Amino acid sequence: MKLLSLRASEAGLSRSAYIERLLINWLRADPRNPRLDNMGKLAPSSGPTPYDARTADPLRVAERWQRFSQAHELIFGQNAPRDWFENGDSYWPAAHGGHLEAEDSGDDPEEAEARRRAAKTPRQRY
């Protein structure tokens, strides 16, 4: 925890914000995931989905996969499993079953409900 606090302080962030930034950037590095903004929300789509990009631009996906696999090896001591790259169901959205409904934002349903309730509740003035 002290080390996380030190690195967060160097970055000018709270420890939780620093950890959140690390996690979001890890998800952004994975070529199987959709584009995420800096807050971790699904960015508006401007190109093919990661699943469609496998066939539309396989060279670019392979290059991103190679960089992700190298990062995975640095962090976990082994390359990312090859079947993650080859299995279409691990890409966003999955060919079978999908990961989201079209109108879903990708947020945790409980968090989305809490935000919806908070937006309806008038703020107290002090």
C-alpha positions in Angstrom: 0.0 0.0 0.0 2.9 2.4 0.7 4.3 1.7 -2.7 1.0 2.4 -4.4 0.7 5.6 -2.3 4.1 6.7 -3.4 3.5 6.1 -7.1 0.1 7.7 -6.9 1.6 10.7 -5.2 4.2 11.0 -8.0 1.4 11.0 -10.5 -0.6 13.6 -8.6 -3.5 11.2 -7.9 -5.1 9.5 -5.0 -4.3 5.9 -4.6 -7.7 4.7 -5.8 -7.6 7.0 -8.8 -4.1 5.7 -9.7 -5.3 2.1 -9.4 -8.3 2.9 -11.5 -6.1 4.5 -14.2 -3.9 1.4 -14.2 -6.9 -0.9 -14.7 -8.5 1.2 -17.4 -5.2 1.4 -19.3 -4.8 -2.4 -19.1 -8.3 -2.8 -20.5 -7.5 -0.3 -23.3 -4.3 -2.2 -24.2 -6.2 -5.5 -24.9 -7.2 -5.5 -28.6 -10.2 -7.7 -27.8 -11.9 -4.9 -25.9 -13.9 -1.9 -27.4 -12.5 1.6 -27.2 -12.7 3.1 -23.7 -12.5 6.7 -22.8 -10.2 7.9 -20.0 -13.0 7.3 -17.5 -13.4 3.7 -18.5 -16.7 4.1 -20.3 -17.3 2.7 -23.8 -16.2 5.4 -26.3 -18.6 6.1 -29.2 -17.8 3.7 -31.9 -16.1 5.2 -35.0 -14.9 2.0 -36.6 -15.3 -1.7 -36.6 -15.8 -3.5 -33.3 -12.9 -5.6 -32.1 -14.6 -8.7 -33.3 -15.1 -7.2 -36.8 -11.6 -5.8 -36.9 -10.2 -9.4 -36.7 -11.2 -9.8 -40.4 -11.2 -6.1 -41.5 -7.7 -5.3 -40.4 -6.0 -8.5 -39.2 -2.5 -7.1 -39.4 -3.3 -4.2 -37.0 -5.0 -6.5 -34.6 -2.0 -8.9 -34.7 0.4 -6.0 -33.9 -1.8 -4.8 -31.0 -2.0 -8.4 -29.8 1.8 -8.7 -29.9 2.2 -5.6 -27.8 -0.5 -6.7 -25.3 1.1 -10.2 -25.1 4.5 -8.6 -24.3 2.9 -6.5 -21.6 1.2 -9.6 -20.2 4.5 -11.3 -20.1 6.2 -8.5 -18.3 3.5 -8.4 -15.7 2.6 -12.1 -15.3 5.7 -13.8 -16.5 4.1 -15.5 -19.5 2.6 -14.5 -22.8 -1.1 -14.1 -22.9 -2.8 -17.4 -23.9 -2.9 -17.8 -27.6 -6.5 -19.0 -27.5 -7.6 -15.5 -26.3 -6.3 -14.2 -29.6 -7.8 -16.9 -31.7 -11.2 -17.4 -30.0 -13.7 -15.1 -31.5 -15.9 -15.3 -28.4 -13.3 -13.5 -26.4 -13.6 -10.4 -28.6 -16.1 -7.6 -28.1 -18.9 -8.3 -28.9 -18.8 -12.1 -28.9 -20.2 -13.8 -32.0 -22.4 -16.0 -29.9 -24.4 -14.4 -27.0 -22.7 -11.0 -27.2 -21.5 -9.1 -24.2 -23.9 -6.2 -24.2 -27.4 -5.3 -25.4 -27.3 -2.5 -27.9 -28.6 0.1 -25.4 -26.4 -1.1 -22.5 -23.5 1.2 -21.5 -21.3 -1.5 -20.0 -21.7 0.0 -16.5 -22.4 -2.2 -13.5 -26.2 -2.4 -13.2 -26.1 -1.5 -9.5 -23.9 1.5 -10.2 -26.1 2.7 -13.0 -29.2 2.4 -10.8 -27.5 4.3 -8.0 -26.6 7.1 -10.5 -30.2 7.1 -11.8 -31.6 7.5 -8.3 -29.1 10.1 -7.3 -30.0 12.2 -10.4 -33.7 12.2 -9.3 -32.9 13.1 -5.7 -32.6 16.9 -5.1 -29.3 18.0 -3.5 -29.4 19.4 -0.1 -28.1 22.9 0.3 -26.2 23.8 3.4 
